[in-house]
Amino acid sequence: MQPALFALWLLVGWCGTPWPRRWPPPPDPDPWWFRVLGAIGGVIGGWGYSAVFAEGDLAGGAIYAAATSVGAVVGSIIVQDIISAFRGGARG
């Protein structure tokens, strides 16, 4: 795996899920560690997606990076939702 691909997964995981509505704004901003765990979930999701679905001729290309970013978003959302469940609140 290329370091740039891991950086992409970190960034995608850091972004997580945007607030679904424009108004009202979210009640409390997520703490910084919540975003860090989302970034870790992004790396796990991107790696998992590449291990299961995106191996072969696409490895290393732009389409490969875009496809594995889908896994990074899913991994980030899953990790953040699990953490939100343990914190006692709904995410978004």
PDB file as gemmi writes it, atoms N, CA and C in Angstrom:
CRYST1    1.000    1.000    1.000  90.00  90.00  90.00 P 1                      
ATOM      1  N   MET A   1       0.834  -1.189   0.000  1.00  0.00           N  
ATOM      2  CA  MET A   1       0.000   0.000   0.000  1.00  0.00           C  
ATOM      3  C   MET A   1       0.881   1.256   0.000  1.00  0.00           C  
ATOM      4  N   GLN A   2       0.404   2.257  -0.659  1.00  0.00           N  
ATOM      5  CA  GLN A   2       1.130   3.513  -0.745  1.00  0.00           C  
ATOM      6  C   GLN A   2       0.772   4.414   0.438  1.00  0.00           C  
ATOM      7  N   PRO A   3       1.747   5.167   0.948  1.00  0.00           N  
ATOM      8  CA  PRO A   3       1.446   6.085   2.063  1.00  0.00           C  
ATOM      9  C   PRO A   3       0.393   7.130   1.701  1.00  0.00           C  
ATOM     10  N   ALA A   4       0.345   7.531   0.439  1.00  0.00           N  
ATOM     11  CA  ALA A   4      -0.662   8.516   0.026  1.00  0.00           C  
ATOM     12  C   ALA A   4      -2.068   7.958   0.158  1.00  0.00           C  
ATOM     13  N   LEU A   5      -2.207   6.664  -0.055  1.00  0.00           N  
ATOM     14  CA  LEU A   5      -3.520   6.036   0.075  1.00  0.00           C  
ATOM     15  C   LEU A   5      -3.966   6.015   1.536  1.00  0.00           C  
ATOM     16  N   PHE A   6      -3.040   5.744   2.446  1.00  0.00           N  
ATOM     17  CA  PHE A   6      -3.370   5.796   3.869  1.00  0.00           C  
ATOM     18  C   PHE A   6      -3.733   7.217   4.292  1.00  0.00           C  
ATOM     19  N   ALA A   7      -3.030   8.205   3.750  1.00  0.00           N  
ATOM     20  CA  ALA A   7      -3.351   9.601   4.060  1.00  0.00           C  
ATOM     21  C   ALA A   7      -4.747   9.960   3.555  1.00  0.00           C  
ATOM     22  N   LEU A   8      -5.094   9.467   2.375  1.00  0.00           N  
ATOM     23  CA  LEU A   8      -6.435   9.710   1.842  1.00  0.00           C  
ATOM     24  C   LEU A   8      -7.493   9.102   2.749  1.00  0.00           C  
ATOM     25  N   TRP A   9      -7.262   7.872   3.198  1.00  0.00           N  
ATOM     26  CA  TRP A   9      -8.222   7.221   4.085  1.00  0.00           C  
ATOM     27  C   TRP A   9      -8.346   7.967   5.403  1.00  0.00           C  
ATOM     28  N   LEU A  10      -7.225   8.484   5.930  1.00  0.00           N  
ATOM     29  CA  LEU A  10      -7.274   9.283   7.161  1.00  0.00           C  
ATOM     30  C   LEU A  10      -8.135  10.526   6.966  1.00  0.00           C  
ATOM     31  N   LEU A  11      -7.924  11.219   5.856  1.00  0.00           N  
ATOM     32  CA  LEU A  11      -8.703  12.432   5.600  1.00  0.00           C  
ATOM     33  C   LEU A  11     -10.185  12.130   5.413  1.00  0.00           C  
ATOM     34  N   VAL A  12     -10.480  11.068   4.681  1.00  0.00           N  
ATOM     35  CA  VAL A  12     -11.886  10.702   4.485  1.00  0.00           C  
ATOM     36  C   VAL A  12     -12.519  10.312   5.813  1.00  0.00           C  
ATOM     37  N   GLY A  13     -11.796   9.553   6.627  1.00  0.00           N  
ATOM     38  CA  GLY A  13     -12.310   9.176   7.935  1.00  0.00           C  
ATOM     39  C   GLY A  13     -12.462  10.355   8.868  1.00  0.00           C  
ATOM     40  N   TRP A  14     -11.574  11.343   8.772  1.00  0.00           N  
ATOM     41  CA  TRP A  14     -11.660  12.532   9.611  1.00  0.00           C  
ATOM     42  C   TRP A  14     -12.926  13.308   9.292  1.00  0.00           C  
ATOM     43  N   CYS A  15     -13.270  13.383   8.029  1.00  0.00           N  
ATOM     44  CA  CYS A  15     -14.463  14.129   7.632  1.00  0.00           C  
ATOM     45  C   CYS A  15     -15.729  13.478   8.157  1.00  0.00           C  
ATOM     46  N   GLY A  16     -15.783  12.156   8.115  1.00  0.00           N  
ATOM     47  CA  GLY A  16     -16.954  11.463   8.647  1.00  0.00           C  
ATOM     48  C   GLY A  16     -18.218  11.814   7.899  1.00  0.00           C  
ATOM     49  N   THR A  17     -19.260  12.054   8.618  1.00  0.00           N  
ATOM     50  CA  THR A  17     -20.552  12.360   8.035  1.00  0.00           C  
ATOM     51  C   THR A  17     -20.908  13.806   8.335  1.00  0.00           C  
ATOM     52  N   PRO A  18     -21.227  14.597   7.316  1.00  0.00           N  
ATOM     53  CA  PRO A  18     -21.625  15.983   7.587  1.00  0.00           C  
ATOM     54  C   PRO A  18     -22.990  16.044   8.262  1.00  0.00           C  
ATOM     55  N   TRP A  19     -23.245  17.145   8.927  1.00  0.00           N  
ATOM     56  CA  TRP A  19     -24.536  17.368   9.552  1.00  0.00           C  
ATOM     57  C   TRP A  19     -25.604  17.351   8.466  1.00  0.00           C  
ATOM     58  N   PRO A  20     -26.662  16.535   8.583  1.00  0.00           N  
ATOM     59  CA  PRO A  20     -27.597  16.341   7.479  1.00  0.00           C  
ATOM     60  C   PRO A  20     -28.511  17.528   7.190  1.00  0.00           C  
ATOM     61  N   ARG A  21     -28.658  18.440   8.122  1.00  0.00           N  
ATOM     62  CA  ARG A  21     -29.550  19.577   7.905  1.00  0.00           C  
ATOM     63  C   ARG A  21     -28.759  20.882   7.991  1.00  0.00           C  
ATOM     64  N   ARG A  22     -29.234  21.890   7.290  1.00  0.00           N  
ATOM     65  CA  ARG A  22     -28.567  23.193   7.351  1.00  0.00           C  
ATOM     66  C   ARG A  22     -28.958  23.963   8.610  1.00  0.00           C  
ATOM     67  N   TRP A  23     -30.169  23.773   9.049  1.00  0.00           N  
ATOM     68  CA  TRP A  23     -30.627  24.503  10.223  1.00  0.00           C  
ATOM     69  C   TRP A  23     -31.480  23.585  11.073  1.00  0.00           C  
ATOM     70  N   PRO A  24     -31.395  23.547  12.314  1.00  0.00           N  
ATOM     71  CA  PRO A  24     -30.442  24.235  13.177  1.00  0.00           C  
ATOM     72  C   PRO A  24     -29.081  23.547  13.158  1.00  0.00           C  
ATOM     73  N   PRO A  25     -28.062  24.258  13.585  1.00  0.00           N  
ATOM     74  CA  PRO A  25     -26.730  23.641  13.621  1.00  0.00           C  
ATOM     75  C   PRO A  25     -26.687  22.528  14.670  1.00  0.00           C  
ATOM     76  N   PRO A  26     -25.678  21.664  14.588  1.00  0.00           N  
ATOM     77  CA  PRO A  26     -25.594  20.583  15.567  1.00  0.00           C  
ATOM     78  C   PRO A  26     -25.502  21.120  16.988  1.00  0.00           C  
ATOM     79  N   PRO A  27     -26.103  20.442  17.958  1.00  0.00           N  
ATOM     80  CA  PRO A  27     -26.152  20.956  19.316  1.00  0.00           C  
ATOM     81  C   PRO A  27     -24.777  21.083  19.971  1.00  0.00           C  
ATOM     82  N   ASP A  28     -23.956  20.068  19.879  1.00  0.00           N  
ATOM     83  CA  ASP A  28     -22.624  20.110  20.466  1.00  0.00           C  
ATOM     84  C   ASP A  28     -21.625  19.606  19.446  1.00  0.00           C  
ATOM     85  N   PRO A  29     -20.518  20.313  19.273  1.00  0.00           N  
ATOM     86  CA  PRO A  29     -19.511  19.789  18.346  1.00  0.00           C  
ATOM     87  C   PRO A  29     -18.869  18.527  18.913  1.00  0.00           C  
ATOM     88  N   ASP A  30     -18.471  17.661  18.021  1.00  0.00           N  
ATOM     89  CA  ASP A  30     -17.814  16.442  18.458  1.00  0.00           C  
ATOM     90  C   ASP A  30     -16.429  16.772  19.023  1.00  0.00           C  
ATOM     91  N   PRO A  31     -16.021  16.086  20.082  1.00  0.00           N  
ATOM     92  CA  PRO A  31     -14.667  16.321  20.601  1.00  0.00           C  
ATOM     93  C   PRO A  31     -13.624  15.862  19.596  1.00  0.00           C  
ATOM     94  N   TRP A  32     -12.420  16.380  19.739  1.00  0.00           N  
ATOM     95  CA  TRP A  32     -11.343  16.070  18.779  1.00  0.00           C  
ATOM     96  C   TRP A  32     -11.042  14.580  18.725  1.00  0.00           C  
ATOM     97  N   TRP A  33     -11.138  13.881  19.840  1.00  0.00           N  
ATOM     98  CA  TRP A  33     -10.802  12.454  19.841  1.00  0.00           C  
ATOM     99  C   TRP A  33     -11.832  11.648  19.061  1.00  0.00           C  
ATOM    100  N   PHE A  34     -13.049  12.182  18.954  1.00  0.00           N  
ATOM    101  CA  PHE A  34     -14.086  11.533  18.165  1.00  0.00           C  
ATOM    102  C   PHE A  34     -13.690  11.514  16.695  1.00  0.00           C  
ATOM    103  N   ARG A  35     -13.132  12.630  16.229  1.00  0.00           N  
ATOM    104  CA  ARG A  35     -12.660  12.722  14.843  1.00  0.00           C  
ATOM    105  C   ARG A  35     -11.442  11.826  14.613  1.00  0.00           C  
ATOM    106  N   VAL A  36     -10.558  11.748  15.605  1.00  0.00           N  
ATOM    107  CA  VAL A  36      -9.377  10.895  15.482  1.00  0.00           C  
ATOM    108  C   VAL A  36      -9.799   9.434  15.354  1.00  0.00           C  
ATOM    109  N   LEU A  37     -10.750   9.013  16.166  1.00  0.00           N  
ATOM    110  CA  LEU A  37     -11.245   7.639  16.056  1.00  0.00           C  
ATOM    111  C   LEU A  37     -11.956   7.415  14.727  1.00  0.00           C  
ATOM    112  N   GLY A  38     -12.618   8.427  14.209  1.00  0.00           N  
ATOM    113  CA  GLY A  38     -13.220   8.328  12.878  1.00  0.00           C  
ATOM    114  C   GLY A  38     -12.164   8.169  11.796  1.00  0.00           C  
ATOM    115  N   ALA A  39     -11.033   8.881  11.947  1.00  0.00           N  
ATOM    116  CA  ALA A  39      -9.934   8.744  10.986  1.00  0.00           C  
ATOM    117  C   ALA A  39      -9.351   7.334  11.038  1.00  0.00           C  
ATOM    118  N   ILE A  40      -9.225   6.776  12.238  1.00  0.00           N  
ATOM    119  CA  ILE A  40      -8.741   5.400  12.375  1.00  0.00           C  
ATOM    120  C   ILE A  40      -9.740   4.437  11.729  1.00  0.00           C  
ATOM    121  N   GLY A  41     -11.021   4.679  11.941  1.00  0.00           N  
ATOM    122  CA  GLY A  41     -12.050   3.876  11.279  1.00  0.00           C  
ATOM    123  C   GLY A  41     -11.982   4.001   9.763  1.00  0.00           C  
ATOM    124  N   GLY A  42     -11.605   5.185   9.277  1.00  0.00           N  
ATOM    125  CA  GLY A  42     -11.433   5.376   7.834  1.00  0.00           C  
ATOM    126  C   GLY A  42     -10.313   4.530   7.271  1.00  0.00           C  
ATOM    127  N   VAL A  43      -9.200   4.462   7.992  1.00  0.00           N  
ATOM    128  CA  VAL A  43      -8.086   3.623   7.544  1.00  0.00           C  
ATOM    129  C   VAL A  43      -8.490   2.148   7.556  1.00  0.00           C  
ATOM    130  N   ILE A  44      -9.159   1.734   8.616  1.00  0.00           N  
ATOM    131  CA  ILE A  44      -9.607   0.340   8.705  1.00  0.00           C  
ATOM    132  C   ILE A  44     -10.598   0.028   7.575  1.00  0.00           C  
ATOM    133  N   GLY A  45     -11.538   0.925   7.344  1.00  0.00           N  
ATOM    134  CA  GLY A  45     -12.522   0.703   6.286  1.00  0.00           C  
ATOM    135  C   GLY A  45     -11.909   0.707   4.893  1.00  0.00           C  
ATOM    136  N   GLY A  46     -10.984   1.624   4.636  1.00  0.00           N  
ATOM    137  CA  GLY A  46     -10.320   1.660   3.332  1.00  0.00           C  
ATOM    138  C   GLY A  46      -9.480   0.423   3.088  1.00  0.00           C  
ATOM    139  N   TRP A  47      -8.747   0.008   4.114  1.00  0.00           N  
ATOM    140  CA  TRP A  47      -7.945  -1.208   3.989  1.00  0.00           C  
ATOM    141  C   TRP A  47      -8.845  -2.433   3.806  1.00  0.00           C  
ATOM    142  N   GLY A  48      -9.919  -2.501   4.579  1.00  0.00           N  
ATOM    143  CA  GLY A  48     -10.833  -3.635   4.460  1.00  0.00           C  
ATOM    144  C   GLY A  48     -11.489  -3.703   3.091  1.00  0.00           C  
ATOM    145  N   TYR A  49     -11.896  -2.558   2.578  1.00  0.00           N  
ATOM    146  CA  TYR A  49     -12.514  -2.530   1.252  1.00  0.00           C  
ATOM    147  C   TYR A  49     -11.516  -2.972   0.192  1.00  0.00           C  
ATOM    148  N   SER A  50     -10.286  -2.495   0.300  1.00  0.00           N  
ATOM    149  CA  SER A  50      -9.284  -2.879  -0.699  1.00  0.00           C  
ATOM    150  C   SER A  50      -8.947  -4.358  -0.607  1.00  0.00           C  
ATOM    151  N   ALA A  51      -8.985  -4.905   0.602  1.00  0.00           N  
ATOM    152  CA  ALA A  51      -8.671  -6.329   0.764  1.00  0.00           C  
ATOM    153  C   ALA A  51      -9.780  -7.213   0.210  1.00  0.00           C  
ATOM    154  N   VAL A  52     -11.027  -6.754   0.288  1.00  0.00           N  
ATOM    155  CA  VAL A  52     -12.146  -7.600  -0.119  1.00  0.00           C  
ATOM    156  C   VAL A  52     -12.556  -7.365  -1.576  1.00  0.00           C  
ATOM    157  N   PHE A  53     -12.663  -6.099  -1.988  1.00  0.00           N  
ATOM    158  CA  PHE A  53     -13.276  -5.805  -3.274  1.00  0.00           C  
ATOM    159  C   PHE A  53     -12.340  -5.295  -4.366  1.00  0.00           C  
ATOM    160  N   ALA A  54     -11.354  -4.509  -4.041  1.00  0.00           N  
ATOM    161  CA  ALA A  54     -10.662  -3.732  -5.064  1.00  0.00           C  
ATOM    162  C   ALA A  54      -9.247  -4.217  -5.377  1.00  0.00           C  
ATOM    163  N   GLU A  55      -8.975  -5.462  -5.267  1.00  0.00           N  
ATOM    164  CA  GLU A  55      -7.655  -5.976  -5.631  1.00  0.00           C  
ATOM    165  C   GLU A  55      -7.620  -6.297  -7.120  1.00  0.00           C  
ATOM    166  N   GLY A  56      -6.428  -6.359  -7.651  1.00  0.00           N  
ATOM    167  CA  GLY A  56      -6.285  -6.742  -9.049  1.00  0.00           C  
ATOM    168  C   GLY A  56      -5.677  -5.647  -9.885  1.00  0.00           C  
ATOM    169  N   ASP A  57      -6.216  -5.460 -11.075  1.00  0.00           N  
ATOM    170  CA  ASP A  57      -5.635  -4.541 -12.044  1.00  0.00           C  
ATOM    171  C   ASP A  57      -5.767  -3.077 -11.647  1.00  0.00           C  
ATOM    172  N   LEU A  58      -6.711  -2.753 -10.782  1.00  0.00           N  
ATOM    173  CA  LEU A  58      -6.927  -1.359 -10.409  1.00  0.00           C  
ATOM    174  C   LEU A  58      -5.936  -0.846  -9.372  1.00  0.00           C  
ATOM    175  N   ALA A  59      -5.201  -1.719  -8.725  1.00  0.00           N  
ATOM    176  CA  ALA A  59      -4.332  -1.328  -7.610  1.00  0.00           C  
ATOM    177  C   ALA A  59      -3.378  -0.214  -8.031  1.00  0.00           C  
ATOM    178  N   GLY A  60      -3.426   0.880  -7.300  1.00  0.00           N  
ATOM    179  CA  GLY A  60      -2.523   1.995  -7.524  1.00  0.00           C  
ATOM    180  C   GLY A  60      -3.088   3.127  -8.350  1.00  0.00           C  
ATOM    181  N   GLY A  61      -4.228   2.977  -8.971  1.00  0.00           N  
ATOM    182  CA  GLY A  61      -4.779   4.022  -9.815  1.00  0.00           C  
ATOM    183  C   GLY A  61      -5.760   4.925  -9.091  1.00  0.00           C  
ATOM    184  N   ALA A  62      -6.213   5.947  -9.801  1.00  0.00           N  
ATOM    185  CA  ALA A  62      -7.154   6.904  -9.230  1.00  0.00           C  
ATOM    186  C   ALA A  62      -8.505   6.262  -8.946  1.00  0.00           C  
ATOM    187  N   ILE A  63      -8.934   5.352  -9.802  1.00  0.00           N  
ATOM    188  CA  ILE A  63     -10.209   4.679  -9.576  1.00  0.00           C  
ATOM    189  C   ILE A  63     -10.112   3.799  -8.333  1.00  0.00           C  
ATOM    190  N   TYR A  64      -8.971   3.194  -8.139  1.00  0.00           N  
ATOM    191  CA  TYR A  64      -8.733   2.382  -6.944  1.00  0.00           C  
ATOM    192  C   TYR A  64      -8.824   3.239  -5.689  1.00  0.00           C  
ATOM    193  N   ALA A  65      -8.211   4.417  -5.721  1.00  0.00           N  
ATOM    194  CA  ALA A  65      -8.259   5.318  -4.564  1.00  0.00           C  
ATOM    195  C   ALA A  65      -9.688   5.769  -4.284  1.00  0.00           C  
ATOM    196  N   ALA A  66     -10.435   6.091  -5.335  1.00  0.00           N  
ATOM    197  CA  ALA A  66     -11.821   6.512  -5.150  1.00  0.00           C  
ATOM    198  C   ALA A  66     -12.677   5.371  -4.610  1.00  0.00           C  
ATOM    199  N   ALA A  67     -12.458   4.170  -5.115  1.00  0.00           N  
ATOM    200  CA  ALA A  67     -13.244   3.028  -4.660  1.00  0.00           C  
ATOM    201  C   ALA A  67     -12.955   2.702  -3.200  1.00  0.00           C  
ATOM    202  N   THR A  68     -11.700   2.755  -2.808  1.00  0.00           N  
ATOM    203  CA  THR A  68     -11.382   2.444  -1.417  1.00  0.00           C  
ATOM    204  C   THR A  68     -11.808   3.558  -0.475  1.00  0.00           C  
ATOM    205  N   SER A  69     -11.991   4.763  -0.991  1.00  0.00           N  
ATOM    206  CA  SER A  69     -12.511   5.848  -0.159  1.00  0.00           C  
ATOM    207  C   SER A  69     -13.929   5.557   0.299  1.00  0.00           C  
ATOM    208  N   VAL A  70     -14.670   4.804  -0.495  1.00  0.00           N  
ATOM    209  CA  VAL A  70     -16.015   4.388  -0.083  1.00  0.00           C  
ATOM    210  C   VAL A  70     -15.903   3.545   1.193  1.00  0.00           C  
ATOM    211  N   GLY A  71     -14.960   2.628   1.201  1.00  0.00           N  
ATOM    212  CA  GLY A  71     -14.733   1.825   2.399  1.00  0.00           C  
ATOM    213  C   GLY A  71     -14.295   2.667   3.579  1.00  0.00           C  
ATOM    214  N   ALA A  72     -13.506   3.716   3.324  1.00  0.00           N  
ATOM    215  CA  ALA A  72     -13.058   4.594   4.401  1.00  0.00           C  
ATOM    216  C   ALA A  72     -14.227   5.348   5.019  1.00  0.00           C  
ATOM    217  N   VAL A  73     -15.150   5.820   4.197  1.00  0.00           N  
ATOM    218  CA  VAL A  73     -16.324   6.527   4.720  1.00  0.00           C  
ATOM    219  C   VAL A  73     -17.182   5.581   5.552  1.00  0.00           C  
ATOM    220  N   VAL A  74     -17.401   4.386   5.035  1.00  0.00           N  
ATOM    221  CA  VAL A  74     -18.224   3.417   5.763  1.00  0.00           C  
ATOM    222  C   VAL A  74     -17.563   3.044   7.089  1.00  0.00           C  
ATOM    223  N   GLY A  75     -16.254   2.811   7.073  1.00  0.00           N  
ATOM    224  CA  GLY A  75     -15.547   2.480   8.309  1.00  0.00           C  
ATOM    225  C   GLY A  75     -15.621   3.595   9.328  1.00  0.00           C  
ATOM    226  N   SER A  76     -15.468   4.829   8.866  1.00  0.00           N  
ATOM    227  CA  SER A  76     -15.549   5.977   9.766  1.00  0.00           C  
ATOM    228  C   SER A  76     -16.934   6.112  10.376  1.00  0.00           C  
ATOM    229  N   ILE A  77     -17.964   5.969   9.570  1.00  0.00           N  
ATOM    230  CA  ILE A  77     -19.334   6.090  10.067  1.00  0.00           C  
ATOM    231  C   ILE A  77     -19.640   5.000  11.088  1.00  0.00           C  
ATOM    232  N   ILE A  78     -19.204   3.780  10.796  1.00  0.00           N  
ATOM    233  CA  ILE A  78     -19.470   2.677  11.725  1.00  0.00           C  
ATOM    234  C   ILE A  78     -18.774   2.923  13.063  1.00  0.00           C  
ATOM    235  N   VAL A  79     -17.507   3.315  13.029  1.00  0.00           N  
ATOM    236  CA  VAL A  79     -16.777   3.563  14.282  1.00  0.00           C  
ATOM    237  C   VAL A  79     -17.425   4.702  15.060  1.00  0.00           C  
ATOM    238  N   GLN A  80     -17.774   5.791  14.382  1.00  0.00           N  
ATOM    239  CA  GLN A  80     -18.371   6.929  15.068  1.00  0.00           C  
ATOM    240  C   GLN A  80     -19.753   6.595  15.619  1.00  0.00           C  
ATOM    241  N   ASP A  81     -20.517   5.788  14.917  1.00  0.00           N  
ATOM    242  CA  ASP A  81     -21.831   5.384  15.436  1.00  0.00           C  
ATOM    243  C   ASP A  81     -21.704   4.478  16.659  1.00  0.00           C  
ATOM    244  N   ILE A  82     -20.725   3.585  16.640  1.00  0.00           N  
ATOM    245  CA  ILE A  82     -20.502   2.725  17.804  1.00  0.00           C  
ATOM    246  C   ILE A  82     -20.102   3.562  19.016  1.00  0.00           C  
ATOM    247  N   ILE A  83     -19.216   4.520  18.798  1.00  0.00           N  
ATOM    248  CA  ILE A  83     -18.785   5.381  19.906  1.00  0.00           C  
ATOM    249  C   ILE A  83     -19.958   6.218  20.407  1.00  0.00           C  
ATOM    250  N   SER A  84     -20.779   6.722  19.501  1.00  0.00           N  
ATOM    251  CA  SER A  84     -21.946   7.503  19.912  1.00  0.00           C  
ATOM    252  C   SER A  84     -22.909   6.671  20.731  1.00  0.00           C  
ATOM    253  N   ALA A  85     -23.052   5.408  20.388  1.00  0.00           N  
ATOM    254  CA  ALA A  85     -23.936   4.536  21.158  1.00  0.00           C  
ATOM    255  C   ALA A  85     -23.434   4.366  22.594  1.00  0.00           C  
ATOM    256  N   PHE A  86     -22.124   4.258  22.740  1.00  0.00           N  
ATOM    257  CA  PHE A  86     -21.562   4.115  24.088  1.00  0.00           C  
ATOM    258  C   PHE A  86     -21.592   5.438  24.851  1.00  0.00           C  
ATOM    259  N   ARG A  87     -21.559   6.565  24.126  1.00  0.00           N  
ATOM    260  CA  ARG A  87     -21.650   7.872  24.773  1.00  0.00           C  
ATOM    261  C   ARG A  87     -23.076   8.193  25.187  1.00  0.00           C  
ATOM    262  N   GLY A  88     -24.048   7.471  24.633  1.00  0.00           N  
ATOM    263  CA  GLY A  88     -25.440   7.691  25.003  1.00  0.00           C  
ATOM    264  C   GLY A  88     -26.193   8.643  24.122  1.00  0.00           C  
ATOM    265  N   GLY A  89     -25.679   8.951  22.952  1.00  0.00           N  
ATOM    266  CA  GLY A  89     -26.381   9.860  22.074  1.00  0.00           C  
ATOM    267  C   GLY A  89     -26.366   9.364  20.652  1.00  0.00           C  
ATOM    268  N   ALA A  90     -27.253   9.941  19.849  1.00  0.00           N  
ATOM    269  CA  ALA A  90     -27.308   9.588  18.437  1.00  0.00           C  
ATOM    270  C   ALA A  90     -26.400  10.524  17.666  1.00  0.00           C  
ATOM    271  N   ARG A  91     -25.733  10.006  16.668  1.00  0.00           N  
ATOM    272  CA  ARG A  91     -24.857  10.819  15.832  1.00  0.00           C  
ATOM    273  C   ARG A  91     -25.677  11.360  14.680  1.00  0.00           C  
ATOM    274  N   GLY A  92     -25.835  12.664  14.634  1.00  0.00           N  
ATOM    275  CA  GLY A  92     -26.556  13.288  13.536  1.00  0.00           C  
ATOM    276  C   GLY A  92     -27.984  13.082  13.703  1.00  0.00           C  
TER     277      GLY A  92                                                      
END                                                                             
